[in-house]
Structures are given as C-alpha cells and as structure tokens.
Amino acid sequence: MTGRTYRFPLPPHPIAAEQARIVTRLALAEWDMADLADNALLVTAELVTNATKIGDVFHLTLSCQGDTVLIEVSDSSEASPDPQRQSLNRVDGRGLLLVEACSKDWGWRLEDQGGKTVWAVCADPGTEPHTPTATPPAARM
C-alpha cells in the first residue's frame, strides 16, 4: 500500500478472482467509493481471470484518482488482450467486452521489464464508456 494505491501479488489460481474482489471492495470502502463497487468488482474479476490463464504470479494494482479508480493487472505475457465478439460456439472470451461496458476507459501497455499491464478506469456508473486504447491512462490525465 502506498497512499491511495494498493498493489497485491496474486496466484495463477481460480481463487485469485475472489481474493481480488475482496481487496477491491476493501479499498473502495476505505476510499469512500462504494458507489463504484458493482462495476469495479466486475472489471477486477474479469482482468484477474484473464491473468490467471498465463500461469505465473501476477499483480493487481488499485489506485484512487479523484473520483475514479484505476484497476491494473500486470502479468508476464506480452500478448495483446483480444476482446472476443460474441459467437454462439464460444462459452468464454467475453470478459474484455464486460470490461469495456463497465469501465469509463480501458487499455493495455507493454512493460519495460517484460509482460503487460491491462488497465481500466471505473467512475460514477452514469459516466459514458469510451473505446479501448493502448495508451496508458497517466498519459492522458
């Protein structure tokens, strides 16, 4: 924990999504941002679920930025996230579509030390969603 930022290592195991939801709920409560919980918990769970498929320990970072929360999940893969458009033949692959629908903005970036970070910004539920981008949010704020 650093100020209004939390960073947690998580295991590549299905329980990681539940652990991440607990941590996110606690951080939102501490920051008096419980009104963002529905969207932030869903976004966190979807990003974490994707990272568990990589098979290495990964990190969840939560940052309070004014009236928004930045959710970042960093893993060892450099493969770009690929939102899957709905198909009747697929039973998975819709997580990033949920992230897109439930966040103000989202995107991803490659990290200098290897791997990537997928991020999403959650704001008041009435805020319009934006199209995804590969530019980190700090470069636009």
VOLO-61702 format. One line per 2 residues: for each residue y, z, x of C-alpha. Coordinates in Angstrom, 1 decimal. Example, Ala and Ser with C-alpha at 12.3 -4.5 7.8 and 13.67 -1.06 7.14 Angstrom:
<rs>
-4.5,7.8,12.3 | -1.1,7.1,13.7
</rs>
This chain:
<rs>
0.0,0.0,0.0 | 3.4,-0.9,1.3
6.3,-0.1,-1.0 | 5.7,-2.2,-4.1
2.9,-4.2,-2.6 | -0.8,-3.3,-2.6
-3.5,-5.1,-0.5 | -7.2,-4.5,-1.1
-10.3,-5.9,0.6 | -12.9,-6.8,-1.9
-16.6,-7.7,-1.5 | -18.2,-11.0,-2.4
-20.0,-9.5,-5.3 | -19.6,-9.8,-9.1
-18.3,-6.2,-9.3 | -15.2,-7.3,-7.4
-13.6,-8.7,-10.5 | -13.9,-5.3,-12.3
-12.6,-3.5,-9.2 | -9.6,-5.9,-9.1
-8.8,-5.3,-12.7 | -8.8,-1.6,-12.2
-6.5,-1.8,-9.2 | -4.2,-4.2,-11.1
-4.0,-2.0,-14.1 | -3.1,1.0,-12.0
-0.4,-0.9,-10.0 | 1.1,-2.3,-13.2
1.2,1.2,-14.7 | 2.9,2.6,-11.6
5.5,-0.2,-11.6 | 6.1,0.4,-15.4
4.9,-3.2,-16.0 | 2.1,-2.5,-18.5
3.5,-5.3,-20.8 | 2.2,-7.8,-18.2
-1.3,-6.3,-18.3 | -3.1,-8.8,-20.6
-2.1,-11.9,-18.6 | -2.1,-10.2,-15.1
-5.6,-8.8,-15.6 | -7.0,-12.2,-16.7
-5.3,-14.0,-13.9 | -6.5,-11.4,-11.3
-10.1,-11.6,-12.6 | -10.2,-15.4,-12.5
-8.8,-15.6,-9.0 | -11.1,-12.9,-7.7
-14.1,-14.5,-9.4 | -13.4,-17.8,-7.6
-13.1,-15.9,-4.3 | -16.5,-14.2,-4.7
-18.2,-17.6,-4.6 | -17.0,-18.1,-1.0
-19.4,-15.3,0.2 | -17.1,-13.4,2.6
-14.9,-10.3,2.1 | -11.5,-11.4,0.7
-8.2,-9.7,-0.1 | -6.3,-9.1,-3.3
-2.5,-8.5,-2.8 | -0.3,-7.4,-5.7
3.5,-7.4,-5.3 | 6.1,-6.2,-7.7
9.1,-8.6,-7.6 | 11.8,-7.6,-10.0
10.3,-8.2,-13.5 | 7.4,-10.3,-12.2
4.2,-9.5,-10.4 | 2.8,-11.8,-7.7
-1.0,-11.8,-7.5 | -2.5,-13.3,-4.4
-6.2,-13.7,-3.5 | -6.9,-14.7,0.1
-10.3,-15.9,1.3 | -11.9,-17.7,4.3
-12.3,-21.1,2.6 | -9.8,-23.9,3.3
-11.0,-25.9,0.3 | -8.2,-26.6,-2.2
-8.6,-25.0,-5.6 | -9.6,-27.6,-8.2
-8.9,-26.9,-11.9 | -11.7,-28.4,-13.9
-10.7,-30.2,-17.0 | -12.9,-29.3,-19.9
-16.3,-31.0,-20.2 | -18.9,-30.3,-22.8
-21.5,-30.4,-20.0 | -19.9,-27.7,-17.9
-20.2,-24.0,-18.6 | -17.9,-22.9,-15.7
-14.9,-24.1,-13.8 | -12.2,-23.3,-16.4
-10.8,-20.3,-14.6 | -7.8,-22.0,-13.0
-6.9,-23.6,-16.3 | -6.7,-20.0,-17.7
-4.6,-19.0,-14.6 | -2.3,-21.9,-15.4
-2.0,-21.0,-19.0 | -1.4,-17.3,-18.4
1.0,-17.3,-15.5 | 4.6,-18.3,-15.0
3.6,-20.3,-11.9 | 0.7,-20.6,-9.6
-0.4,-22.5,-6.5 | -2.1,-22.1,-3.1
-1.4,-22.3,0.6 | -3.4,-22.6,3.8
-3.0,-19.6,6.1 | -2.2,-20.0,9.8
-5.2,-17.7,10.7 | -7.5,-19.8,8.6
-8.5,-19.7,5.0 | -6.3,-20.0,2.0
-4.4,-17.9,-0.5 | -4.3,-18.7,-4.2
-1.4,-17.0,-5.9 | 0.0,-16.7,-9.4
3.2,-15.1,-10.8 | 3.0,-13.2,-14.1
6.1,-12.5,-16.1 | 7.0,-11.5,-19.6
4.5,-13.1,-22.0 | 7.3,-15.1,-23.6
8.0,-16.9,-20.3 | 7.2,-20.6,-20.2
4.3,-21.6,-17.8 | 5.1,-24.0,-15.0
3.0,-26.7,-13.3 | 1.0,-25.6,-10.3
2.2,-26.3,-6.8 | 1.1,-25.9,-3.2
4.4,-24.3,-2.2 | 4.3,-20.6,-1.7
6.5,-18.6,-4.2 | 8.5,-17.0,-1.4
9.9,-20.4,-0.5 | 11.3,-20.9,-4.0
12.5,-17.4,-4.9
</rs>
